[in-house]
């Protein structure tokens, strides 16, 4: 048995005769590789059986039945295109009695609308902080207890967001239509749950460090939905 390599249009003999021992050794390596591969595959399956197809943290499916995903599509946005000087302020993680009233007072003083991505458990716990104080503002869902939704399976992610959704709707009187997942983490379970709840998933294009923008002028502040053209009129500021 020989190995032949074409060189300049003619055939030259390469390594001649691997020998019986070499063939047997290579055969054993191949067989061993199959066995090792099978064992590794089984171990992977055991360790990751809750991952994508089985409905685990990164999954995009839930069971074997028809998926309840409303329209079947999900929009993920970081910013909105506009020919106007518009900016949408967003605040995450509240409401919290130590800062939310101060923020609302400041916004009211300057007639500035904002979008608050609120945590459902906080909404329940501090309902009085925001009740009757959100006119002109927008409230989005930021999960029930600020867990990393991308680390949950589809059922857990949906239950978490549904619980927060209902709390926000009960306290504010308006069901949220926007979702910002904690830490901005995305995963199949997050996307699946967001689609089931018919959300628009909103991240951000700039994390504000006020000291870097001391002279920002000429902008009109709007809610996220207004910025994205959802029909909510902008509020002019002085």
C-alpha positions as CSV (number, residue, x, y, z in Angstrom):
1,X,0.0,0.0,0.0
2,X,1.4,3.4,-0.9
3,X,0.6,7.0,-0.7
4,X,0.9,8.9,-3.9
5,X,1.4,12.6,-4.3
6,X,1.2,14.4,-7.7
7,X,4.2,16.5,-8.4
8,X,4.7,18.4,-11.6
9,X,2.4,16.2,-13.6
10,X,3.9,12.8,-12.6
11,X,3.2,10.5,-9.8
12,X,5.9,9.8,-7.2
13,X,5.7,7.2,-4.5
14,X,5.4,8.5,-1.0
15,X,5.6,6.6,2.3
16,X,5.5,2.9,1.2
17,X,3.8,0.3,3.3
18,X,2.4,1.4,6.7
19,X,2.7,-2.1,7.9
20,X,0.3,-4.4,9.7
21,X,1.2,-3.0,13.2
22,X,0.7,0.6,12.0
23,X,-2.7,-0.3,10.4
24,X,-3.8,-2.0,13.5
25,X,-2.7,0.9,15.6
26,X,-4.5,3.3,13.4
27,X,-7.6,1.1,13.4
28,X,-7.6,1.0,17.2
29,X,-7.3,4.8,17.3
30,X,-10.3,5.1,15.0
31,X,-12.4,2.7,17.0
32,X,-11.3,4.4,20.2
33,X,-12.2,7.7,18.7
34,X,-15.7,6.5,18.0
35,X,-16.1,5.1,21.5
36,X,-14.8,8.3,23.1
37,X,-17.0,10.4,20.8
38,X,-20.1,8.4,21.8
39,X,-19.2,8.7,25.5
40,X,-18.6,12.4,25.2
41,X,-21.9,12.8,23.3
42,X,-23.8,11.0,26.0
43,X,-22.1,13.0,28.7
44,X,-22.9,16.2,26.9
45,X,-26.6,15.2,26.5
46,X,-26.9,14.4,30.2
47,X,-25.3,17.7,31.2
48,X,-27.2,19.9,28.7
49,X,-30.5,18.2,28.4
50,X,-32.2,21.4,29.6
51,X,-30.6,23.4,26.9
52,X,-32.1,24.6,23.6
53,X,-34.3,21.8,22.3
54,X,-35.3,20.5,25.7
55,X,-36.6,23.9,26.8
56,X,-33.5,25.1,28.8
57,X,-32.0,28.6,29.4
58,X,-31.1,29.3,25.7
59,X,-34.2,27.6,24.3
60,X,-36.4,29.0,21.6
61,X,-39.0,26.3,21.9
62,X,-41.3,25.0,24.5
63,X,-42.6,21.4,24.3
64,X,-43.7,19.7,21.1
65,X,-47.0,21.6,20.6
66,X,-47.8,24.7,18.6
67,X,-45.9,27.7,20.0
68,X,-48.0,30.5,21.5
69,X,-46.0,33.5,20.2
70,X,-48.7,35.9,19.2
71,X,-47.7,37.4,15.8
72,X,-44.7,35.1,15.6
73,X,-42.3,38.0,15.3
74,X,-40.4,40.1,17.8
75,X,-38.8,43.5,17.3
76,X,-35.6,44.3,19.2
77,X,-34.5,47.9,19.1
78,X,-31.6,49.9,20.4
79,X,-32.6,53.3,19.0
80,X,-35.0,54.9,16.5
81,X,-34.3,56.8,13.3
82,X,-35.5,60.3,13.2
83,X,-34.7,63.6,11.5
84,X,-35.5,65.5,14.7
85,X,-33.4,66.1,17.8
86,X,-35.2,63.7,20.1
87,X,-34.0,61.8,23.1
88,X,-35.9,59.2,25.2
89,X,-34.8,59.1,28.8
90,X,-35.2,55.7,30.4
91,X,-34.9,54.6,34.1
92,X,-34.5,51.0,35.2
93,X,-35.0,48.9,38.4
94,X,-37.6,51.0,40.3
95,X,-39.7,52.2,41.8
96,X,-37.7,52.9,44.9
97,X,-38.8,55.4,47.6
98,X,-35.4,56.8,48.0
99,X,-35.0,58.1,44.5
100,X,-38.2,57.7,42.3
101,X,-40.1,60.6,43.9
102,X,-37.1,62.9,43.3
103,X,-36.8,61.8,39.7
104,X,-40.5,62.3,39.1
105,X,-40.4,65.8,40.8
106,X,-37.5,66.8,38.6
107,X,-39.2,65.6,35.4
108,X,-42.4,67.3,36.3
109,X,-40.6,70.6,37.0
110,X,-39.1,70.6,33.5
111,X,-42.1,69.0,31.8
112,X,-40.0,66.0,30.6
113,X,-41.6,62.6,29.9
114,X,-39.6,59.5,30.5
115,X,-39.9,55.7,30.2
116,X,-39.5,53.7,33.4
117,X,-38.6,50.0,33.1
118,X,-40.0,48.8,36.4
119,X,-39.5,45.6,38.4
120,X,-42.8,44.0,39.3
121,X,-42.0,43.1,42.9
122,X,-40.9,46.7,43.5
123,X,-44.2,48.0,41.9
124,X,-46.1,45.8,44.3
125,X,-44.0,46.8,47.3
126,X,-44.0,50.5,46.5
127,X,-47.2,51.1,44.6
128,X,-47.9,54.3,46.5
129,X,-44.7,55.9,45.2
130,X,-45.9,55.8,41.6
131,X,-49.7,55.6,41.8
132,X,-51.3,58.7,40.1
133,X,-47.8,60.1,39.3
134,X,-47.1,58.6,35.9
135,X,-49.3,60.7,33.6
136,X,-47.2,61.6,30.5
137,X,-44.7,58.9,31.3
138,X,-44.4,55.3,30.0
139,X,-43.8,52.1,32.0
140,X,-42.2,49.0,30.6
141,X,-41.5,45.6,32.1
142,X,-38.1,44.9,33.7
143,X,-38.9,41.4,35.1
144,X,-40.4,40.4,38.5
145,X,-37.3,40.4,40.7
146,X,-34.4,41.4,38.4
147,X,-33.2,37.9,37.8
148,X,-31.2,37.2,34.7
149,X,-34.0,35.9,32.4
150,X,-31.5,34.5,29.9
151,X,-30.5,31.9,32.6
152,X,-34.1,30.7,32.9
153,X,-36.0,28.2,30.8
154,X,-38.9,29.3,28.7
155,X,-41.6,28.5,31.3
156,X,-39.8,30.3,34.1
157,X,-39.0,33.4,31.9
158,X,-42.7,33.6,30.8
159,X,-44.0,33.2,34.4
160,X,-41.6,35.9,35.6
161,X,-42.5,38.4,33.0
162,X,-46.3,37.6,33.2
163,X,-46.2,38.2,37.0
164,X,-44.5,41.6,36.5
165,X,-46.8,42.4,33.6
166,X,-49.9,42.0,35.7
167,X,-48.4,43.9,38.7
168,X,-47.6,46.9,36.4
169,X,-51.0,46.8,34.8
170,X,-52.8,46.7,38.2
171,X,-50.9,49.6,39.7
172,X,-50.6,51.9,36.6
173,X,-53.9,51.0,34.9
174,X,-52.0,50.3,31.6
175,X,-50.5,47.0,30.5
176,X,-46.9,47.4,29.5
177,X,-45.9,46.9,25.8
178,X,-42.2,47.3,26.2
179,X,-39.6,45.0,27.8
180,X,-36.1,45.6,28.8
181,X,-34.5,42.4,30.2
182,X,-32.2,42.8,33.2
183,X,-28.6,43.6,32.2
184,X,-29.8,43.7,28.6
185,X,-29.2,39.9,28.4
186,X,-31.0,38.1,25.6
187,X,-31.6,34.4,25.2
188,X,-34.1,32.2,23.5
189,X,-36.2,31.9,26.6
190,X,-36.4,35.8,26.8
191,X,-37.3,36.2,23.2
192,X,-39.9,33.4,23.4
193,X,-41.6,34.9,26.4
194,X,-41.4,38.4,25.0
195,X,-43.1,37.3,21.8
196,X,-45.8,35.5,23.8
197,X,-46.6,38.7,25.6
198,X,-46.5,40.7,22.4
199,X,-43.7,43.0,23.6
200,X,-41.4,45.3,21.8
201,X,-37.9,44.5,23.3
202,X,-36.0,47.7,24.0
203,X,-32.3,48.1,24.9
204,X,-30.3,51.3,24.6
205,X,-27.9,53.2,22.4
206,X,-26.2,55.4,25.0
207,X,-25.6,54.9,28.7
208,X,-25.9,58.4,30.2
209,X,-23.0,59.9,32.1
210,X,-24.3,63.4,32.9
211,X,-21.0,65.0,33.4
212,X,-20.0,64.2,29.8
213,X,-23.0,66.1,28.4
214,X,-23.2,69.4,30.5
215,X,-24.3,71.6,27.6
216,X,-26.8,69.3,25.7
217,X,-29.3,71.8,24.2
218,X,-32.1,71.8,21.6
219,X,-33.4,68.3,22.3
220,X,-37.0,67.4,22.8
221,X,-37.6,64.6,25.4
222,X,-40.1,61.9,24.4
223,X,-41.1,58.4,25.6
224,X,-39.6,55.4,24.0
225,X,-42.8,54.6,22.1
226,X,-42.9,58.2,20.8
227,X,-39.3,57.9,19.6
228,X,-40.1,54.7,17.8
229,X,-43.1,56.2,16.1
230,X,-45.9,54.6,18.1
231,X,-48.1,57.7,17.8
232,X,-47.4,59.3,21.2
233,X,-46.8,63.0,20.7
234,X,-43.5,64.5,21.9
235,X,-43.5,66.9,24.9
236,X,-41.7,70.2,24.2
237,X,-39.2,71.4,26.8
238,X,-37.8,74.9,27.5
